[in-house]
Amino acid sequence: MTINELQDEVIEVFSDFDDWMDKYQLLIDLGNELPPLDERYKTESNLIDGCQSRVWLQADCHDGVMELQAESDALIVKGIIALLIKVLNHQKPEDVLNADLYFIERIGLKDHLSPTRSNGLLAMVKQIRMYALAFQSK
């Protein structure tokens, strides 16, 4: 699936809920579905700068597509990184770099995050794009 098809899927799932408490629960559920990150990847170099809670992101590139794994010690933040992985995992680095991540706005995520979580979200997107840039130049 393309990044935009995956974003549209996320938008559709979130549109089933009107109440933001339900959407937060959906985020928590998505985070809980993330496979645990191998302990060897929970390193200082994999921590995302700019996040108030701890978020580890491991990125690899195999056969021209990015493989993302992550974990966080905060439930909502874990759900946010799970969403980003859902949309950007198994994509080509150039597609990740060129993606307009409109789903963040459309599901209302930006409006319902605290400023620190919002900064964390931006830091996560920035880090994924930095990996994509590095993989693209190889």
N, C-alpha and C positions, 0 to 999 in steps of 0.2 A: 504494500500500500504506500501511496505517496504521503508526504508530510501533511499536505492539505486534507487528504482523505482522513488521515488519523485525527487531525484537528477537528474536522467536522463531526467525527464520531464522538470525540470528547464533548463537544458543544451539545450534541444530541443527548448524551447521557445526563449532562448537567441540567439541560432544559426540562427534564422530568421533575425537577425539584424547584419549588418556589421559595421555600424557607432556607435561609443561609445556615441554620443549624443542621439541616439535612445535608446541605452541600459540604459542610465541614466534616460530617460523619462519612460522607462519600470519600473525601480526601483521606481521612484516617483509614478507611477500608482499603483504599488503593495503596497507601503506604504499607499496610499490614500484608498486602499481597506481594510486596517486593521480596525477592529471595534475599536471605541474609548475605551481607558482604563478607567475603573471606577475610579473616583477621589479618592476613599479610598485606591487604590493601588499606587497612586502617592506619595509615601513616600520616605524618605531618605534611608531607608533600601532596597528599590527596585531599587534605582538608581545604574546603573552599573559603577563601578570604572574603569577608564582608557579610558572613552569616552569623547571627547572634548565637544560634545553636550550632552544634557540630554536624557538618555534612561532609561525608567522604565521597569522592567521585573517582571511579576508575574508568578510564577510557582506553580502548584498544581499537585497532583497525585491522580487520581480516578480510581478505578478498575484496578490498575497495569499499567496505562498509564499516561504519563505526559500531562498536559494541560498548554499551554503557552499563555500568553497575554503580549503585550508590546505596548509601544508608545514612540515616540521621538519628540522633538521640531524641528528637522532638517529633511527636505524632503528626502534626499538621505539616511541618516542614518535610517530613518523610513522604507525605502524600503529594506535596508539590513537586519534589524531585521525581516521584513515581510518574506523575503526569508528564513531566518533561521527557523522561525515558520512554514512556508510551509513544510519544509523538516523534522523538528524534532517534531512537534506537534503530539499528540496522538500516541506516540511511547513509548515502554517500556524503563525504565531508563537504563537497561543494554545495550539495542540497541543504545541508544544515546551515552553512554560511549564508546562503541566499534565502532561507526561510523567513517569511513574515509570520511571526508567532501570534496570529490574531486571536487564537482561542483564549489567551490570557485575558484579553479585554472582553471578549464576547461572553465568557462564562461569569464575568463580574469579579474575577479573582483579584484583580488590581485594586478594586474599590473596597474589598472586604478584608484586606490584609493590613496589619499594623505597619507603620513606616519601616520598622526594623525587618519584618518578614518580607516586605516589598523590596527592600534593598537586598535581602538574601536571595530572593527570586531572580533579581537582575544579576547578582553575582553568579548564580548557578548557570543562567543562560550564557553569560560572558565566558565562564570557564569551559562550558561545552563547546562554544564557538572557538575558543583558543585551541582546544584539542583538535577541532575540525581543521583549523588553519594549519596546525603543525602536521596533521596527517596528509593534507592536500599538498603541502610543499615537499613531501617525501617522494 
